[in-house]
Amino acid sequence: MDDSKAYQHDVSITYLPPEILEKIFACLSSDIQCMRSISGVCPTFHDVVCKVPVIVQIPLCEADLAWLKHNSVPVRYLFNCEIAAYVADQIFSLNLNNTRVAKLVGYDYQSRKCEVTPHYLQIVDFVRHRAQHSLKRLELNVDLSRGRRFFKFAEIITQFSRLRSLSIHFSAHIELNQRILNSEDAQNFIDIILANLPSLKTFNIYICPPRKLRISSNTLHELGIFKSDSIEITSLNLPHLSRLHIHESTADLFRKIMSDRETGGHHLHRNLLALIYDGCPRIRVFNQLRIPPDLCSNSRPDKKEWTRLVNKALVRQYRLAVENESVPHCPSQRTA
């Protein structure tokens, strides 16, 4: 009896199967320094840890970068918002062959051009070469510069064959330039992206350049348009869309609509809910408003009644948000 108890206490975590160890170490994958320390405990830990895909936030300290590079540790999630010229060498040292998520959003635009810097473009192209068949989620800055066939960024992005979520960030300079020129380039760019990503489910646009916007996709389930001024949606063809976000909140949506009508006329945005009714038959959530089940079923009301009820709910939500903003914060009211 005593021998069996002694044997039980002698069992070490190093005796666990590699598959179990890998799952345990995956819980620490966001802490590179911790992973590096664990890898030095014993050869078993080293072999397992170096196979665990990690989360990397740039910039890295020299010791972490050297460890990742020397052991070719796979990167699952890459995040960078630093200026590309300063951190490109670090990213080029990483093993991105099976990266699933890349978030590359900073302000890497050339000051006198509506284009990203050459260093930023090199980083995006590097990610494409390494992870075009594994990446599922991508967030990046884009421009409308021309490539061999059409737009450079359209050519790059559409090569991520398994992409399910895409967020594109334009710059305010691009937005202003497109509107001054009354150009269709940004709209054509969006059309190309949506037509050539058959697995895409989520699409977000930040600082949307077109003044009038149309969106068509047979695959999208979620669409967001953020940080954009004076956007008038003219057409929606999204048969599978369930979530739609226009501006950061319902309060922001109403403020933008009222501002646009003051400068552009009372007719602006009056058909928005009718467009959603016709173009998004499976809509379940609009901004923070969860649409009642009886307005989402196959026997939903006709367009006039549906838009009336949804508009009423949105107005109620807007008024509540305005009231909450006007009430001063009082800690003593928390328990009221």
For each residue, the residues with C-beta under 8 A, 3 or more apart:
1: 4 5
2: 5 6
3: 6 7
4: 1 7 8
5: 1 2 8 9
6: 2 3 9 10
7: 3 4 10 11
8: 4 5 11
9: 5 6
10: 6 7
11: 7 8 15
12: 15
13: 16 21
14: 42 44 45
15: 11 12
16: 13 20 21 24
17: 20 21
18: 21 22 44 47 48
19: 22 23
20: 16 17 23 24
21: 13 16 17 18 24 25 44 45 48
22: 18 19 25 26 48 51 52
23: 19 20 26 27
24: 16 20 21 27
25: 21 22 28 29 35 38 45 48 49 52
26: 22 23 29 52 53
27: 23 24
28: 25 31 34 35 38
29: 25 26 35 52 53 54 55 76
30: 54 55
31: 28 34 35
32: 35 36 54 56 60 64 67 68
33: 36 37 61 63 64
34: 28 31 37 38
35: 25 28 29 31 32 38 39 49 52 54 73
36: 32 33 39 40 63 64 67
37: 33 34 40 41
38: 25 28 34 35 41 45 49
39: 35 36 45 46 49 50 67 71
40: 36 37 45 46
41: 37 38 45 46
42: 14 45 46
43: 46 47
44: 14 18 21 47 48
45: 14 21 25 38 39 40 41 42 48 49
46: 39 40 41 42 43 49 50
47: 18 43 44 50 51
48: 18 21 22 25 44 45 51 52
49: 25 35 38 39 45 46 52 73
50: 39 46 47 71 72 73
51: 22 47 48 74
52: 22 25 26 29 35 48 49 73 74
53: 26 29 73 74 75 76 98 100
54: 29 30 32 35 68 73 74 75 76 77
55: 29 30 75 76 77 79
56: 32 60 68 75 77 78 79 94
57: 60 79 80
58: 78 79 80 82 87 90 91
59: 82 86 87 90
60: 32 56 57 64 65 68 90
61: 33 64 65
62: 65 66
63: 33 36 66 67
64: 32 33 36 60 61 67 68
65: 60 61 62 68 69 90 93
66: 62 63 69 70
67: 32 36 39 63 64 70 71 73
68: 32 54 56 60 64 65 71 72 73 75 93 94 95
69: 65 66 72 93 94
70: 66 67
71: 39 50 67 68
72: 50 68 69 95
73: 35 49 50 52 53 54 67 68 95
74: 51 52 53 54 95 97 98 99
75: 53 54 55 56 68 78 94 95 96 99
76: 29 53 54 55 98 99 100 101
77: 54 55 56 99 100 101 102 103
78: 56 58 75 91 94 96 99 101 102 103 104 127
79: 55 56 57 58 103
80: 57 58 84 87 91 103 104 106 123
81: 103 105 106
82: 58 59 86 87 106
83: 86 87 106 107 108 119
84: 80 87 88 106 108 117 119 120 122 123
85: 88 117 119
86: 59 82 83
87: 58 59 80 82 83 84 90 91
88: 84 85 91 92 119 122 123
89: 92 93
90: 58 59 60 65 87 93 94
91: 58 78 80 87 88 94 123 126 127
92: 88 89 123 126
93: 65 68 69 89 90
94: 56 68 69 75 78 90 91
95: 68 72 73 74 75
96: 75 78 99 102 126 127 130 131
97: 74 130 131 134
98: 53 74 76 131 134
99: 74 75 76 77 78 96 102 127 130 131 134 135
100: 53 76 77 134 135 136 137
101: 76 77 78 135 136 137 138
102: 77 78 96 99 127 131 135 137 138 139 140
103: 77 78 79 80 81 137 138 139 140
104: 78 80 120 123 124 127 138 139 140 141
105: 81 139 140 141 167 169
106: 80 81 82 83 84 120 141
107: 83 141 171
108: 83 84 116 117 119 120 141
109: 113 114 115 116 117 141 143 171 173
110: 113 115 116 117
111:
112:
113: 109 110
114: 109 143 144 171 173 174 177
115: 109 110 143 145
116: 108 109 110 120 121 141 142 143 145
117: 84 85 108 109 110 120 121
118: 121 122
119: 83 84 85 88 108 122 123
120: 84 104 106 108 116 117 123 124 141
121: 116 117 118 124 125 152
122: 84 88 118 119 125 126
123: 80 84 88 91 92 104 119 120 126 127
124: 104 120 121 127 128 140 153 156
125: 121 122 128 129 156
126: 91 92 96 122 123 129 130
127: 78 91 96 99 102 104 123 124 130 131 135
128: 124 125 131 132 156 159 160
129: 125 126 132
130: 96 97 99 126 127
131: 96 97 98 99 102 127 128 134 135 160
132: 128 129 135 159 160 161
133: 161 162
134: 97 98 99 100 131 162
135: 99 100 101 102 127 131 132 138 160 162 163
136: 100 101 162 163 164 165
137: 100 101 102 103 163 164 165 166
138: 101 102 103 104 135 157 160 163 165 166 167
139: 102 103 104 105 166 167 168 169 204
140: 102 103 104 105 124 153 157 167 168 169
141: 104 105 106 107 108 109 116 120 168 169 170 171
142: 116 153 157 168 169 170 189
143: 109 114 115 116 152 153 170 171 174
144: 114 151 153 174 178 185 186 189 209
145: 115 116 151 152 153
146: 150 151 152
147: 150 151 152 154 155
148: 155
149: 155
150: 146 147 154 155 188 192
151: 144 145 146 147 154 155 185 188 189 192
152: 121 143 145 146 147 155 156
153: 124 140 142 143 144 145 156 157 168 189
154: 147 150 151 157 158 189 192 193 196
155: 147 148 149 150 151 152 158 159
156: 124 125 128 152 153 159
157: 138 140 142 153 154 160 163 166 168 193 197
158: 154 155 192 193 196 197
159: 128 132 155 156
160: 128 131 132 135 138 157 163 197
161: 132 133 199
162: 133 134 135 136 199
163: 135 136 137 138 157 160 166 197 199 200
164: 136 137 199 200 201 202
165: 136 137 138 200 201 202 203
166: 137 138 139 157 163 193 197 200 202 203 204
167: 105 138 139 140 203 204 205 206 224
168: 139 140 141 142 153 157 193 204 205 206
169: 105 139 140 141 142 206 207
170: 141 142 143 174 175 186 205 206 207 208 209
171: 107 109 114 141 143 174 175 207
172: 175 176 207
173: 109 114 176 177
174: 114 143 144 170 171 177 178 186 207 209
175: 170 171 172 178 179 207 208 209 228 229
176: 172 173 179 180
177: 114 173 174 180 181 183 209
178: 144 174 175 181 183 185 186 209 210
179: 175 176 182 209 211
180: 176 177
181: 177 178
182: 179
183: 177 178 186
184: 187 188 210
185: 144 151 178 188 189 209
186: 144 170 174 178 183 189 190 208 209 210
187: 184 190 191 210 212 213 214
188: 150 151 184 185 191 192
189: 142 144 151 153 154 185 186 192 193
190: 186 187 193 194 205 210 213 215
191: 187 188 194 195 216
192: 150 151 154 158 188 189 195 196
193: 154 157 158 166 168 189 190 196 197 203
194: 190 191 197 200 203 215 216 217 220
195: 191 192
196: 154 158 192 193
197: 157 158 160 163 166 193 194 200 219
198: 219
199: 161 162 163 164 219
200: 163 164 165 166 194 197 203 217 219 220
201: 164 165 219 220 221 222
202: 164 165 166 220 221 222 223 224
203: 165 166 167 193 194 200 217 220 222 223 224
204: 139 166 167 168 223 224 225 226 245
205: 167 168 170 190 208 224 225 226 228
206: 167 168 169 170 226 227 228
207: 169 170 171 172 174 175 227 228
208: 170 175 186 205 213 225 228 231
209: 144 170 174 175 177 178 179 185 186
210: 178 184 186 187 190 213 231
211: 179 230 231 232
212: 187 232 233 234
213: 187 190 208 210 225 231 232 233 234
214: 187 233 234 235 236
215: 190 194 220 223 233 235 236 237 238
216: 191 194 235 236 237 238
217: 194 200 203 220 237 238
218: 239 240
219: 197 198 199 200 201 240
220: 194 200 201 202 203 215 217 223 238 240 241
221: 201 202 240 241 242 243
222: 201 202 203 241 242 243 244 245
223: 202 203 204 215 220 238 241 243 244 245
224: 167 202 203 204 205 244 245 246
225: 204 205 208 213 228 231 245 246 247
226: 204 205 206 245 247 248
227: 206 207 248
228: 175 205 206 207 208 225 231 247
229: 175 256
230: 211 256 260 263 264
231: 208 210 211 213 225 228 246 256
232: 211 212 213 260 268 269
233: 212 213 214 215 236 246 272 275
234: 212 213 214 275
235: 214 215 216 275 279
236: 214 215 216 233 241 275 276 278 279 280
237: 215 216 217 279
238: 215 216 217 220 223 241 279 280
239: 218 280 281 282
240: 218 219 220 221 282
241: 220 221 222 223 236 238 244 280 282 283
242: 221 222 282 283 284 285
243: 221 222 223 283 284 285
244: 222 223 224 241 276 280 283 285 286 287
245: 204 222 223 224 225 226 286 287
246: 224 225 231 233 253 286 287
247: 225 226 228 252 253 256 287
248: 226 227 252
249: 252 253 287 288 321
250: 253 254 287 288 289 314 317 318 321
251: 254 255 318 321 322 325
252: 247 248 249 255 256
253: 246 247 249 250 256 257 287 314
254: 250 251 257 258 314 315 318
255: 251 252 258 259
256: 229 230 231 247 252 253 259 260
257: 253 254 260 261 268 269 272
258: 254 255 261 262
259: 255 256 262 263
260: 230 232 256 257 263 264 268 269
261: 257 258 264 265 266 268 269
262: 258 259
263: 230 259 260
264: 230 260 261 268
265: 261 268
266: 261 270
267: 270
268: 232 257 260 261 264 265
269: 232 257 260 261 272
270: 266 267
271: 274 275
272: 233 257 269 275 276
273: 276 277 306 307 310 311
274: 271 277 278 303 307
275: 233 234 235 236 271 272 278 279
276: 236 244 272 273 279 280 283 286
277: 273 274 280 281 303 306 307
278: 236 274 275 281 303
279: 235 236 237 238 275 276
280: 236 238 239 241 244 276 277 283
281: 239 277 278
282: 239 240 241 242 296
283: 241 242 243 244 276 280 286 291 296
284: 242 243 290 291 296
285: 242 243 244 288 289 290 291
286: 244 245 246 276 283 289 291 310 314
287: 244 245 246 247 249 250 253 314
288: 249 250 285 317
289: 250 285 286 310 313 314 317
290: 284 285
291: 283 284 285 286 295 296 310 313
292: 295 296 309 313
293: 296 297
294: 297 300
295: 291 292 300 301 306 309 310
296: 282 283 284 291 292 293 300
297: 293 294 300
298:
299:
300: 294 295 296 297 306
301: 295 305 306 309
302: 305 306
303: 274 277 278 306 307
304: 307 308
305: 301 302 308 309
306: 273 277 295 300 301 302 303 309 310
307: 273 274 277 303 304 310 311
308: 304 305 311 312
309: 292 295 301 305 306 312 313
310: 273 286 289 291 295 306 307 313 314
311: 273 307 308 314 315
312: 308 309 315 316
313: 289 291 292 309 310 316 317
314: 250 253 254 286 287 289 310 311 317 318
315: 254 311 312 318 319
316: 312 313 319 320
317: 250 288 289 313 314 320 321
318: 250 251 254 314 315 321 322
319: 315 316 322 323
320: 316 317 323 324
321: 249 250 251 317 318 324 325
322: 251 318 319 325 326
323: 319 320 326 327
324: 320 321 327
325: 251 321 322
326: 322 323
327: 323 324
328:
329:
330: 333
331: 334
332: 335 336
333: 330 336
334: 331
335: 332
336: 332 333
